[in-house]
Amino acid sequence: MRILHIIPYFYPAWAYGGTCRAAWELARALVRHGLQVAVFTTDALDAQQRTGPAFEVVEGVEIHRVANLSNRLAWARVFLPLGFGSQLSAAVARADVVHLHEFRSYQNAVALPIIERQGKPFVVTPQGSLPRIMGRYALKAVYDQLYGRRILRRAARLHALDDMERRQYIALGVEPARIAIRPNGIDPAEFDSPPDAAAFRARHGIAAGTPIVLFLARVNRIKGVDFLVQSFALVHKRVPQALLLIVGPDDGYLGEVKRQVNALGIAEHVRFIGYLDGKEKLAAYRAASVYVLPSTYDIFGITLLEALACGTPVIATDGVGFADFMRQNNIGAVVNFGDTAALQAEIVRVLQQPVPELAARSAAGRRYVLENFGWDSIARDWLPVYAGCAVN
């Protein structure tokens, strides 16, 4: 079976967030399960650079990249790959199933009539983009009128990451039987040999005994970093030696966060590291005393999986889809978004928890994630979804 994935950004454009990583991990895991996998995407890499070449095969995944009109616009999430449709038609013809990633995109608008004309079944993975949030509301309403409703109506299957996204589909009129719930995951092999936390602290001039509260995500308003900063100012009064480490690329909100830090008088206790990936990212998790994902809305929260797999305690808000998994399996704390007193209390509780209790809970969280969220097992669960689409 041949699966064609269509996505605005792909390997190795990790700066664009978890959607890119999830699509790559699923694609290469499907290859390991014997499927043929092709990807049509753009040359987006990060705020300053494009990636290439126009075609390559990586770990069995065929990657076709079409150049964006503007890399600056691409970083602002306006992807305009010229000639995308003319190159896509032949790829759709060769596919048994087409898999669309994201919901409202130029790529999906171009692909939809080609898919319809050729009568190909397709799957949609919105990755949290179903609600009309984060601005451009009028444009999103127009897109939904022209393409979005057709995509939801004509898709063979609609992919939800969790029950939160399943409920979003149902609110839009999708029949529950057409929804397939499959979570995002991690590559357990990445976490076999955890990097040296002490070396990370030394590289960044952080003393060995300093408690670290870690934020690791795009610095965007929706990620709730301002809520975390406000809460950390309260934490600092209880645990004066604590350090807030903000790791991630600026996604339009870094200047505002820095102004907030200065206004609260905690600049000496907040460190901005910028974007990290690979072993250095895992080292940041390992060095942290607690990882916090304070998002207003985050359909899944793959960084929580990564932190847990590194043995790091986690706290999330009720706006994060993975929070349900955390509650049900007692592997982390969940607070209501905006409740600074509750977030402060949870952070302090973790920082002051006795070491044996903390170690036991961290080990349980690591074991749960490694046993239940490996990409090979998730990809195996995708096989009947694709097979069902292909025969319908």
LUMVEXKOL-335020 format. One record per atom (N, C-alpha, C): residue in one letter; x negated, y, z negated. Coordinates in steps of 0.05 Angstrom, whole numbers, padded with zeros to 5 digits, always signed. Each point is the difference from the previous one (the first is absolute). Example, Ala and Ser with C-alpha at 12.3 -4.5 7.8 and 13.67 -1.06 7.14 Angstrom:
2
A-00264-00114-00156
A+00018+00024+00000
A-00018+00024+00000
S+00007+00021+00014
S-00016+00024-00001
S+00015+00022-00014
// end
This chain:
392
M-00017-00024+00000
M+00017+00024+00000
M-00018+00025+00000
R+00009+00020+00015
R-00016+00025+00003
R+00016+00023-00013
I-00012+00014-00019
I+00013+00022-00014
I-00014+00026+00008
L+00015+00020+00008
L-00010+00026+00007
L+00007+00020-00022
H-00019+00011-00014
H+00004+00020-00020
H-00003+00028+00012
I+00018+00018-00007
I-00002+00028+00009
I-00001+00018-00025
I-00021+00016-00003
I-00003+00016-00024
I-00017+00025+00007
P+00006+00023-00013
P-00015+00024+00007
P-00029+00000-00006
Y-00009-00015-00021
Y-00028-00001-00009
Y-00006-00029-00008
F-00024-00008+00004
F-00007-00028-00006
F-00030-00002-00007
Y-00009-00023-00007
Y-00028-00006-00007
Y-00019+00017+00018
P-00019+00014-00012
P-00006+00002-00029
P+00009+00027-00011
A+00024+00010+00006
A+00009+00026-00009
A+00012-00001-00028
W-00017-00009-00019
W+00010-00004-00027
W+00009+00026-00014
A-00011+00022+00009
A+00007+00026-00013
A+00030+00006+00003
Y+00013-00013+00019
Y+00029+00005+00004
Y+00017-00015-00021
G-00012-00016-00017
G+00015-00012-00022
G+00006-00029+00004
G+00018-00010-00018
G+00005-00028-00002
G+00013-00013+00023
T+00016+00015+00016
T+00013-00011+00023
T-00020-00011+00020
C-00021+00015+00005
C-00021-00008+00018
C-00013-00026-00010
R-00007-00001-00025
R-00013-00024-00012
R+00018-00024+00002
A+00026+00004-00007
A+00019-00023+00000
A+00003-00011+00028
A+00002+00017+00020
A+00004-00010+00028
A-00025-00015+00009
W-00024+00009-00007
W-00024-00014+00007
W-00002-00027-00014
E+00006-00001-00025
E-00002-00025-00015
E+00020-00020+00010
L+00024+00009+00006
L+00020-00019+00011
L-00009-00010+00027
A-00010+00018+00017
A-00008-00008+00027
A-00021-00022+00000
R-00021+00005-00016
R-00022-00020+00000
R+00008-00026-00014
A+00018+00002-00020
A+00010-00024-00013
A+00017-00017+00020
L+00015+00014+00017
L+00016-00015+00020
L-00018-00015+00020
V-00022+00013+00007
V-00020-00014+00017
V-00010-00025-00013
R-00005+00001-00026
R-00010-00023-00014
R+00021-00023-00001
H+00026+00008+00003
H+00021-00020+00001
H+00006-00009+00028
G-00016+00008+00020
G+00002-00010+00026
G+00016+00016+00020
L+00009+00024-00008
L+00015+00017+00019
L-00019+00017+00016
Q+00009+00008+00024
Q-00014+00020+00015
Q+00010+00028-00008
V-00018+00018-00006
V+00008+00026-00011
V-00013+00023+00016
A+00016+00018+00010
A-00010+00024+00013
A+00012+00024-00014
V-00015+00023+00000
V+00009+00024-00013
V-00003+00023+00019
F+00021+00016+00003
F-00002+00025+00015
F+00002+00023-00020
T-00020+00018+00001
T-00002+00021-00020
T-00014+00024+00013
T-00009+00019-00017
T-00013+00024+00010
T-00029+00000-00010
D-00015+00021+00007
D-00028+00002-00009
D-00004+00015-00026
A+00022+00003-00015
A-00002+00014-00026
A-00019-00015-00019
L-00017+00015-00014
L-00017-00011-00021
L+00003+00014-00026
D-00006+00027+00000
D+00004+00016-00024
D+00003+00029+00008
A-00003+00018-00019
A+00005+00029+00006
A-00020+00011+00020
Q-00024-00010+00001
Q-00021+00011+00017
Q-00007-00017+00024
Q+00005-00026-00001
Q-00010-00017+00021
Q+00021-00017+00013
R-00006-00009+00025
R+00016-00020+00013
R-00016-00026-00001
T+00014-00022+00007
T-00013-00026+00001
T+00001-00011+00028
G-00015-00020+00005
G-00001-00013+00026
G-00010-00028-00003
P-00005-00015+00021
P+00005+00007+00028
P+00030-00003+00008
A+00006+00004+00026
A+00028-00001+00009
A+00010-00029-00002
F-00017-00020+00001
F+00008-00028-00004
F-00022-00015-00013
E+00007-00016-00020
E-00019-00018-00013
E+00016-00023-00013
V-00014-00021-00005
V+00011-00023-00014
V-00015-00003-00027
V+00015+00002-00022
V-00012-00002-00026
V+00014-00022-00016
E-00016-00021-00007
E+00011-00023-00015
E+00024-00012+00015
G-00002+00000+00027
G+00021-00012+00016
G+00024+00018+00006
V+00000+00024-00011
V+00022+00019+00005
V-00008+00018+00023
E+00016+00001+00021
E-00005+00018+00023
E+00011+00028-00007
I-00018+00019+00001
I+00007+00027-00008
I-00002+00018+00025
H+00022+00013+00008
H+00002+00019+00022
H+00004+00027-00012
R-00018+00019+00006
R+00003+00027-00011
R+00004+00020+00022
V+00020+00018-00003
V+00005+00021+00019
V-00006+00026-00013
A-00015+00018+00013
A-00010+00024-00013
A+00023+00020-00006
N-00001+00011-00024
N+00019+00020-00007
N-00006+00027+00014
L+00020+00015+00005
L-00003+00027+00011
L-00018+00017-00018
S+00005-00002-00026
S-00015+00016-00020
S-00004-00016-00025
N-00025-00002-00009
N-00006-00014-00025
N+00011+00015-00024
R-00001+00027+00002
R+00011+00017-00022
R+00030-00005-00003
L+00014-00001+00022
L+00029-00006-00002
L+00005-00028-00011
A-00017-00019+00008
A+00002-00028-00009
A-00002-00001-00031
W-00019+00015-00011
W-00004+00000-00029
W+00025+00012-00014
A+00014+00018+00015
A+00025+00012-00011
A+00024-00018+00006
R-00006-00025+00009
R+00020-00020+00006
R+00017+00006+00025
V-00013+00014+00019
V+00012+00004+00026
V-00017-00014+00021
F+00007-00024+00006
F-00016-00017+00018
F+00011+00002+00028
L-00017+00010+00019
L+00008+00004+00027
L-00020-00013+00019
P+00000-00026+00003
P-00018-00014+00018
P+00010+00001+00029
L-00013+00015+00016
L+00009+00004+00028
L-00004-00026+00016
G+00021-00007+00015
G-00002-00024+00016
G+00006-00025-00016
F+00011+00002-00024
F+00005-00023-00017
F+00019-00019+00014
G+00022+00011+00011
G+00020-00017+00011
G-00009-00016+00025
S-00016+00013+00017
S-00009-00013+00024
S-00018-00024-00006
Q-00015+00002-00022
Q-00018-00022-00008
Q+00015-00022-00015
L+00023+00008-00012
L+00014-00018-00018
L+00017-00021+00014
S+00010+00007+00023
S+00020-00017+00014
S-00010-00028+00005
A-00025-00003+00009
A-00011-00026+00006
A-00004-00016-00026
A-00007+00014-00022
A-00004-00014-00025
A+00026-00011-00011
V+00021+00016+00003
V+00027-00009-00009
V+00008-00025+00016
A-00005+00000+00026
A+00007-00022+00017
A-00013-00026-00009
R-00024+00001-00011
R-00015-00024-00008
R+00008-00009-00028
A+00014+00016-00015
A+00006-00006-00028
A+00026-00017-00003
D+00000-00017-00020
D+00024-00015-00007
D+00017+00017-00019
V-00013+00014-00018
V+00013+00017-00020
V-00016+00026-00002
V+00014+00023-00002
V-00013+00026-00004
V+00005+00008-00029
H-00021+00010-00014
H+00002+00008-00028
H-00006+00030-00001
L+00021+00016-00007
L-00004+00029-00002
L-00006+00007-00029
H-00021+00015-00004
H-00007+00010-00027
H+00005+00030-00002
E+00009+00009-00023
E+00011+00026-00004
E+00028+00001+00012
F+00016+00020-00006
F+00027+00001+00010
F+00002+00023+00021
R-00006+00024-00008
R+00002+00023+00019
R-00027+00006+00010
S-00006-00008+00025
S-00026+00006+00012
S+00004+00003+00030
Y-00018+00015+00012
Y-00001+00004+00029
Y-00003-00028+00013
Q-00017-00016-00011
Q-00005-00027+00011
Q+00025-00016+00001
N+00016+00000-00021
N+00025-00015+00000
N+00020+00010+00020
A+00001+00027+00003
A+00018+00012+00019
A-00008-00007+00029
V-00025-00002+00005
V-00010-00009+00027
V+00005-00029+00004
A-00005-00016-00021
A+00002-00029+00003
A+00028-00010+00002
L+00019+00013-00014
L+00028-00011-00001
L+00012-00005+00027
P+00000+00020+00019
P+00013-00006+00026
P-00015-00021+00016
I-00026-00003-00004
I-00016-00021+00014
I+00009-00027-00011
I+00002-00002-00027
I+00008-00025-00012
I+00029-00007+00009
E+00017+00019+00000
E+00028-00005+00008
E+00002-00009+00029
R-00015+00014+00017
R+00000-00007+00029
R-00009-00028+00005
Q-00020-00009-00016
Q-00011-00027+00004
Q+00014-00021-00017
G+00019+00009-00016
G+00015-00019-00016
G-00016-00015-00021
K-00021+00014-00012
K-00017-00013-00020
K+00012+00004-00028
P-00001-00021-00017
P+00008+00003-00028
P-00021+00016-00015
F+00009+00016-00020
F-00020+00015-00015
F+00007+00002-00030
V-00020+00003-00016
V+00001+00003-00029
V-00008+00028-00007
V+00011+00011-00021
V-00007+00027-00009
V-00010-00001-00029
T-00023+00012-00005
T-00011+00003-00026
T-00003+00030-00006
P+00019+00012-00015
P-00001+00029-00005
P-00022+00008-00019
Q-00008-00018-00018
Q-00020+00006-00021
Q+00008+00026-00015
G+00025+00001-00008
G+00009+00021-00017
G+00010+00025+00014
S+00001+00000+00027
S+00006+00024+00014
S+00030+00003+00008
L+00017-00017-00011
L+00029+00002+00007
L+00012+00026-00011
P-00004+00008-00025
P+00013+00024-00010
P-00011+00025+00014
R+00016+00020+00003
R-00009+00026+00012
R-00011+00017-00022
I-00026-00005-00006
I-00014+00015-00021
I-00026+00011+00011
M-00014+00015-00016
M-00026+00012+00008
M+00002+00019+00023
G+00022+00015+00002
G+00002+00021+00020
G+00008-00009+00028
R+00001+00019+00019
R+00008-00005+00027
R+00028-00013+00001
Y+00018+00009-00017
Y+00026-00013-00003
Y+00016+00002+00026
A+00001+00024+00012
A+00016+00004+00025
A-00011-00018+00022
L-00027-00001+00003
L-00012-00016+00021
L+00006-00030-00005
K+00000-00008-00025
K+00006-00028-00006
K+00029-00007+00007
A+00018+00020-00006
A+00028-00005+00007
A+00004-00003+00030
V-00014+00017+00015
V+00002-00002+00030
V-00011-00027+00009
Y-00023-00008-00011
Y-00013-00026+00007
Y+00020-00023-00005
D+00013+00001-00024
D+00018-00022-00007
D+00023-00001+00019
Q+00010+00023+00009
Q+00022+00001+00019
Q-00008-00012+00027
L-00025+00006+00009
L-00009-00009+00026
L-00011-00029+00000
Y-00015-00007-00022
Y-00014-00025+00000
Y+00004-00017-00026
G+00001+00013-00023
G+00000-00014-00025
G+00024-00019-00003
R+00023+00009+00007
R+00024-00017-00003
R-00001-00024+00020
R-00011+00005+00024
R-00003-00022+00019
R-00020-00020-00010
I-00022+00009-00012
I-00020-00018-00011
I+00013-00018-00021
L+00015+00012-00019
L+00012-00016-00021
L+00021-00019+00011
R+00015+00009+00021
R+00021-00017+00010
R-00010-00023+00017
R-00022+00005+00015
R-00008-00020+00020
R-00024-00018-00010
A-00012+00007-00022
A-00022-00017-00010
A+00010-00028-00007
A-00016-00020+00008
A+00007-00028-00007
A-00001-00004-00030
R-00020+00011-00013
R-00003-00002-00029
R-00010+00027-00010
L+00008+00007-00025
L-00009+00024-00012
L-00016-00007-00026
H-00024+00009-00001
H-00018-00008-00022
H+00001+00019-00023
A+00005-00010-00024
A-00001+00015-00025
A-00023-00010-00017
L-00015+00018-00012
L-00022-00008-00017
L+00010-00010-00027
D+00023+00010-00009
D+00010-00008-00026
D+00030+00007-00001
D+00012-00004-00023
D+00029+00005-00003
D+00007+00029+00004
M-00018+00018-00008
M+00005+00029+00004
M+00005+00006+00030
E-00017-00011+00017
E+00003+00005+00029
E+00025-00015+00011
R+00006-00024-00011
R+00023-00014+00009
R+00025+00017-00005
R+00002+00013-00023
R+00023+00017-00007
R+00002+00024+00019
Q-00024+00010+00008
Q+00001+00023+00019
Q+00012-00009+00027
Y-00007-00023+00010
Y+00011-00011+00024
Y+00031-00002-00002
I+00009-00012-00022
I+00028-00005-00003
I+00016+00027-00001
A-00012+00020-00013
A+00012+00026-00001
A+00003+00012+00028
L-00017-00008+00019
L+00002+00009+00028
L+00018-00017+00017
G+00013-00020-00012
G+00019-00016+00014
G-00011-00026+00011
V-00024-00008-00007
V-00012-00024+00010
V+00011-00024-00016
E+00007-00021+00016
E+00010-00025-00013
E-00022-00013-00016
P+00005-00008-00025
P-00021-00012-00017
P-00013-00024+00013
A+00015-00016+00016
A-00011-00025+00011
A-00022+00006+00021
R-00002+00025+00010
R-00020+00007+00020
R-00026+00009-00013
I+00000+00002-00026
I-00023+00012-00015
I-00018-00023-00010
A-00026+00002+00005
A-00019-00019-00010
A-00019+00014-00020
I-00001-00009-00024
I-00017+00012-00020
I-00027-00014-00001
R-00021+00014+00006
R-00027-00010-00001
R-00018+00022-00012
P-00014-00005-00022
P-00017+00021-00012
P-00025+00005+00015
N-00014+00021-00007
N-00027+00004+00009
N-00018-00017-00018
G-00026-00002+00007
G-00017-00017-00015
G-00029+00009+00000
I-00018-00017-00008
I-00028+00005-00002
I-00015-00024+00011
D-00025+00004+00006
D-00018-00022+00007
D-00015-00009-00025
P+00008-00023-00011
P-00012-00009-00026
P-00031-00002+00002
A-00011-00006+00024
A-00029-00002+00002
A-00014+00025-00007
E+00013+00023+00004
E-00013+00026-00006
E-00006+00003-00030
F+00015-00015-00016
F-00001+00003-00029
F-00014-00023-00014
D-00014-00017+00016
D-00014-00023-00012
D-00024+00009-00016
S-00015+00020+00010
S-00024+00010-00014
S+00004+00030-00005
P+00012+00007-00023
P+00006+00028-00005
P-00026+00016-00002
P+00000+00024+00011
P-00023+00017-00001
P-00006+00010-00028
D-00024+00010-00004
D-00010+00008-00026
D+00012+00027-00008
A+00017-00001-00021
A+00012+00024-00010
A-00020+00019-00012
A-00020-00011-00014
A-00020+00017-00013
A-00016+00015+00021
A-00006-00012+00022
A-00015+00013+00021
A+00017+00023+00012
F+00026-00004+00003
F+00017+00021+00010
F-00001+00024-00018
R+00003-00005-00026
R-00002+00022-00020
R-00026+00015+00002
A-00022-00016+00003
A-00026+00013+00002
A-00003+00017+00025
R+00011-00010+00023
R-00002+00016+00025
R+00015+00026-00002
H+00021+00000-00017
H+00017+00025-00001
H-00005+00015-00026
G-00020-00007-00015
G-00007+00015-00024
G+00020-00002-00022
I+00013-00023-00003
I+00021-00004-00021
I-00012-00018-00022
A+00000+00010-00024
A-00012-00015-00022
A+00015-00027-00004
A-00015-00019-00011
A+00010-00028-00002
A+00026-00001-00016
G+00002+00015-00022
G+00024-00003-00017
G+00023+00018+00006
T-00002+00015+00022
T+00021+00019+00007
T+00025-00015+00011
P+00024+00005-00013
P+00024-00012+00011
P+00008+00014+00026
I+00005-00016+00021
I+00006+00011+00026
I+00030-00006+00007
V+00015+00022+00006
V+00027-00003+00011
V-00003+00005+00030
L+00007-00020+00016
L-00005+00001+00029
L+00026+00005+00016
F-00002+00019+00018
F+00019+00004+00021
F-00014-00006+00026
L+00010-00018+00017
L-00013-00007+00025
L+00022-00003+00021
A+00002+00021+00016
A+00021+00002+00021
A-00005+00025+00016
R+00015+00004+00022
R-00001+00025+00014
R+00009+00022-00019
V-00014+00023+00001
V+00008+00022-00017
V+00023+00015+00014
N+00024-00010-00004
N+00024+00011+00013
N+00021+00004-00022
R+00017+00020+00004
R+00020+00006-00020
R+00017-00024-00008
I+00006-00017+00019
I+00018-00022-00006
I-00013-00021-00018
K-00027+00000-00001
K-00014-00019-00017
K+00000+00008-00030
G+00011+00024-00006
G+00004+00007-00028
G-00025+00006-00016
V-00021+00008+00014
V-00025+00005-00015
V+00004+00024-00018
D+00017+00020+00006
D+00005+00022-00018
D+00013-00009-00026
F+00018-00020+00002
F+00012-00011-00024
F-00021-00014-00017
L-00019-00014+00012
L-00021-00013-00015
L-00018+00021-00013
V-00007+00021+00014
V-00017+00021-00011
V+00013+00012-00025
Q+00026+00007+00003
Q+00014+00011-00023
Q+00000-00019-00024
S+00004-00025+00005
S+00000-00020-00021
S-00028-00004-00012
F-00020+00001+00017
F-00027-00003-00010
F-00008+00023-00018
A+00010+00023+00005
A-00006+00022-00018
A+00009-00006-00029
L+00022-00015-00002
L+00010-00009-00026
L-00018-00023-00011
V-00008-00018+00018
V-00018-00022-00008
V-00026+00012-00012
H-00010+00020+00013
H-00026+00012-00008
H+00002+00010-00030
K+00023+00008-00008
K+00003+00009-00028
K-00002-00023-00020
R+00008-00024+00010
R-00002-00024-00017
R-00026-00015+00003
V-00011+00000+00024
V-00025-00014+00006
V-00018+00020+00014
P-00014+00017-00015
P-00015+00022+00012
P-00022-00009+00019
Q-00011-00024-00004
Q-00022-00009+00017
Q+00009-00012+00026
A+00026-00003+00005
A+00010-00012+00024
A-00005+00017+00025
L-00004-00014+00022
L-00005+00013+00026
L+00021-00009+00020
L+00011+00020+00015
L+00019-00006+00022
L-00016+00000+00026
L+00000-00023+00013
L-00015-00003+00025
L+00020+00000+00023
I-00001+00019+00018
I+00018+00002+00023
I-00015-00008+00025
V+00008-00023+00011
V-00014-00011+00023
V+00020-00002+00024
G-00008+00012+00022
G+00017-00002+00024
G-00004+00024+00018
P+00008-00002+00025
P-00003+00022+00019
P+00021+00021-00004
D-00007+00025+00006
D+00019+00022-00002
D+00022-00004+00022
D+00024-00002-00008
D+00023-00002+00019
D+00018+00024-00003
G-00013+00024-00003
G+00015+00025-00001
G+00006+00011-00027
Y-00009-00013-00022
Y+00008+00008-00027
Y-00024+00004-00019
L-00024-00004+00010
L-00023+00001-00018
L-00004+00027-00012
G+00003+00021+00015
G-00003+00027-00010
G+00019+00006-00023
E+00025-00008+00003
E+00020+00005-00021
E-00007-00016-00025
V-00010-00024+00003
V-00008-00016-00024
V-00023+00013-00014
K-00020+00009+00014
K-00023+00013-00012
K+00009+00026-00015
R+00019+00015+00011
R+00010+00024-00014
R+00014-00008-00026
Q+00015-00022+00002
Q+00014-00009-00024
Q-00020-00009-00022
V-00020-00014+00008
V-00021-00009-00020
V-00013+00024-00013
N-00007+00020+00015
N-00012+00024-00011
N+00019+00015-00018
A+00025+00002+00008
A+00020+00014-00017
A+00005-00014-00027
L-00003-00026+00000
L+00004-00015-00025
L-00025-00001-00017
G-00023+00010+00010
G-00024+00002-00015
G-00014-00027-00004
I+00004-00019+00018
I-00011-00027-00003
I-00021-00007+00022
A-00010+00021+00014
A-00018-00005+00022
A-00024-00016-00007
E-00010+00003-00024
E-00024-00016-00008
E+00006-00029-00005
H+00026-00007+00000
H+00007-00028-00006
H+00015-00013+00024
V-00002+00013+00023
V+00012-00011+00025
V-00022+00000+00021
R-00003-00022+00013
R-00020-00003+00021
R+00014-00008+00027
F-00006+00016+00021
F+00010-00006+00027
F-00022-00014+00015
I+00005-00025+00008
I-00020-00017+00014
I+00003+00000+00030
G+00024+00004+00010
G+00004-00002+00029
G+00007-00028+00008
Y-00002-00006+00026
Y+00008-00026+00011
Y-00021-00021-00006
L+00009-00023-00009
L-00017-00024-00004
L+00013-00024+00013
D-00017-00018+00010
D+00011-00025+00012
D-00019-00023-00006
G+00009-00024+00007
G-00017-00023-00003
G-00008-00005-00029
K-00025-00009-00004
K-00010-00007-00026
K+00000+00024-00019
E-00004+00024+00010
E-00001+00023-00017
E+00028+00006-00012
K+00021-00005+00016
K+00027+00003-00010
K+00006-00021-00022
L-00008-00025+00005
L+00004-00020-00020
L-00016+00006-00026
A-00023+00011+00004
A-00016+00008-00023
A+00014+00021-00017
A+00014+00018+00013
A+00015+00021-00014
A+00022-00013-00017
Y+00014-00019+00011
Y+00020-00015-00015
Y-00013-00013-00025
R-00022-00013+00006
R-00013-00015-00022
R-00010+00018-00022
A-00009+00024+00007
A-00011+00019-00020
A+00023+00013-00016
A+00024+00000+00011
A+00022+00014-00013
A+00010-00015-00024
S+00009+00016-00020
S+00013-00012-00024
S+00029-00006+00006
V+00012+00017+00018
V+00028-00004+00008
V+00004+00013+00027
Y+00016-00013+00017
Y+00007+00012+00026
Y+00029+00009+00000
V+00005+00024+00009
V+00027+00012+00000
V+00008+00007+00028
L+00024-00010+00008
L+00012+00008+00025
L+00026+00015-00007
P-00002+00027+00000
P+00022+00016-00010
P+00019+00011+00021
S+00004-00015+00022
S+00015+00010+00023
S+00029+00007-00006
T+00009+00021+00014
T+00029+00006+00000
T+00015-00022+00015
Y-00013-00010+00021
Y+00012-00022+00017
Y-00023-00015+00013
D+00000-00026-00003
D-00020-00016+00013
D+00012-00028+00003
I+00006-00008+00025
I+00016-00023+00005
I-00012-00025-00011
F-00026-00002-00003
F-00012-00024-00011
F-00022+00007-00020
G-00022+00011+00009
G-00022+00007-00018
G-00022-00021+00000
I-00013-00003+00024
I-00020-00021+00003
I-00025+00005-00018
T-00004+00025-00008
T-00023+00005-00018
T+00004-00013-00027
L+00025-00004-00008
L+00005-00014-00025
L-00009-00029+00002
L+00004-00013+00023
L-00010-00027+00004
L-00030+00000-00002
E-00013+00019+00013
E-00029+00001+00000
E-00011+00004-00028
A+00012+00018-00015
A-00009+00005-00028
A+00003-00025-00017
L+00024-00012+00002
L+00005-00024-00016
L-00020-00023+00007
A-00005-00003+00026
A-00019-00020+00009
A-00028+00005-00010
C-00006+00025-00007
C-00026+00007-00012
C+00000-00002-00030
G+00023-00008-00011
G+00002-00003-00029
G+00004+00026-00015
T+00011+00020+00014
T+00004+00026-00012
T+00029+00004-00009
P+00006+00009-00024
P+00028+00005-00008
P+00012+00022+00018
V+00027-00003+00005
V+00013+00019+00018
V+00025+00012-00013
I+00006+00024+00010
I+00025+00014-00008
I+00011+00012+00026
A+00026-00003+00004
A+00013+00011+00024
A+00026+00014-00009
T+00011+00016+00019
T+00026+00012-00005
T+00022-00017+00011
D+00024+00008-00008
D+00024-00015+00009
D+00006+00006+00030
G-00015+00018+00012
G+00003+00005+00029
G-00017-00018+00017
V-00014-00018-00012
V-00018-00019+00015
V+00014-00027+00002
G+00002-00011+00024
G+00014-00025+00005
G-00012-00023-00016
F-00026-00001-00003
F-00013-00022-00015
F+00006+00000-00030
A+00012+00022-00009
A+00006+00002-00029
A+00019-00022-00008
D+00018-00009+00017
D+00017-00023-00007
D-00016-00025-00005
F-00020-00006+00017
F-00017-00023-00005
F-00014+00003-00027
M-00010+00024-00006
M-00014+00005-00025
M+00017-00005-00024
R+00025+00010+00001
R+00018-00005-00023
R+00006-00029-00003
Q+00007-00013+00022
Q+00009-00028-00002
Q-00022-00019-00009
N-00025+00007+00005
N-00022-00018-00007
N-00018+00011-00022
N+00008+00023-00011
N-00015+00011-00023
N-00030+00004+00006
I-00005+00012+00023
I-00028+00003+00009
I-00008+00030+00001
G+00017+00017-00010
G-00007+00029+00000
G+00023+00016-00012
A-00006+00026-00005
A+00020+00017-00012
A+00014+00017+00022
V+00025+00006-00004
V+00016+00017+00018
V+00012+00023-00016
V-00003+00024+00011
V+00012+00024-00013
V+00017+00014+00021
N+00019+00017-00010
N+00016+00016+00018
N-00016+00023+00011
F+00002+00004+00026
F-00014+00022+00012
F+00008+00027-00013
G-00020+00016-00006
G+00005+00026-00012
G-00001+00000-00031
D+00001-00023-00012
D+00000-00001-00030
D-00029+00000-00009
T-00011+00024-00004
T-00029+00003-00007
T-00006-00012-00027
A+00019+00002-00019
A-00005-00011-00026
A-00002-00031+00001
A+00017-00012+00017
A-00001-00030+00002
A-00026-00008+00014
L-00008+00014+00021
L-00024-00008+00014
L-00024+00004-00019
Q-00001+00022-00014
Q-00022+00005-00019
Q-00001-00022-00021
A+00023-00008-00010
A+00000-00021-00021
A-00010-00026+00011
E+00008-00007+00024
E-00009-00026+00012
E-00030+00000+00005
I-00010+00023+00010
I-00029+00001+00005
I-00016-00002-00026
V+00009+00014-00020
V-00013-00001-00026
V+00001-00028-00012
R+00023-00013+00003
R+00004-00027-00010
R-00021-00019+00012
V-00004+00002+00027
V-00019-00017+00013
V-00028+00006-00009
L-00007+00026-00002
L-00027+00008-00008
L-00006-00008-00028
Q+00020-00003-00017
Q-00005-00007-00028
Q+00008-00029-00007
Q+00008-00015+00020
Q+00008-00028-00005
Q-00025-00017-00008
P+00004-00018-00019
P-00023-00017-00008
P-00010-00016+00024
V-00026-00003+00001
V-00013-00013+00023
V+00011-00028+00005
P+00003-00018-00019
P+00010-00027+00006
P+00028+00001+00014
E+00018+00017-00010
E+00027+00002+00012
E-00002+00011+00029
L-00017+00020+00003
L-00003+00012+00027
L-00012-00020+00019
A-00020-00015-00009
A-00013-00020+00018
A+00020-00022+00008
A+00016-00008-00019
A+00020-00022+00006
A+00020+00009+00021
R+00010+00025-00004
R+00020+00010+00019
R-00012+00005+00027
S-00024+00010+00001
S-00014+00006+00025
S-00005-00026+00015
A-00008-00021-00014
A-00004-00026+00013
A+00025-00012+00011
A+00023+00004-00014
A+00025-00010+00009
A+00009+00015+00025
G-00004+00026+00001
G+00007+00016+00024
G-00016-00008+00024
R-00026-00004-00005
R-00018-00008+00022
R+00008-00027+00011
R+00006-00019-00017
R+00008-00027+00008
R+00026+00001+00016
Y+00019+00015-00010
Y+00026+00001+00014
Y-00002+00011+00028
V-00016+00021+00004
V-00003+00013+00026
V-00015-00019+00019
L-00022-00012-00009
L-00015-00017+00017
L+00015-00025+00008
E+00018-00010-00017
E+00015-00024+00006
E+00025+00005+00018
N+00010+00025-00001
N+00026+00005+00013
N-00001+00020+00024
F-00022+00014+00003
F-00001+00021+00021
F-00023-00002+00019
G-00010-00024+00004
G-00020-00004+00021
G+00012+00002+00028
W-00015+00012+00018
W+00011+00005+00027
W+00005-00027+00015
D-00015-00020-00005
D+00005-00025+00015
D+00027-00012-00007
S+00008+00001-00025
S+00026-00011-00007
S+00022+00019+00009
I-00004+00026+00000
I+00020+00019+00010
I+00003-00004+00030
A-00022-00003+00015
A+00002-00004+00029
A+00015-00026+00006
R-00005-00021-00016
R+00014-00025+00004
R+00030+00003-00002
D+00009+00018-00019
D+00028+00006-00003
D+00011+00016+00024
W-00017+00013+00015
W+00008+00015+00023
W+00006-00018+00024
L-00012-00024+00001
L+00003-00017+00023
L+00029-00007+00007
P+00016-00008-00019
P+00028-00005+00007
P+00016+00024+00008
V-00008+00024-00010
V+00013+00025+00009
V-00004+00004+00029
Y-00026-00002+00009
Y-00006+00004+00028
Y+00013-00022+00017
A-00001-00025-00009
A+00011-00022+00015
A+00030+00004+00003
G+00014+00009-00020
G+00028+00005+00002
G+00007+00022+00019
C-00017+00021+00001
C+00004+00022+00020
C-00003-00011+00028
A-00020-00016+00005
A-00007-00009+00027
A+00022-00018+00012
V+00015-00015-00017
V+00020-00018+00011
V+00027+00013+00003
N+00004+00023-00013
N+00026+00014+00002
N+00003+00016+00025
// end
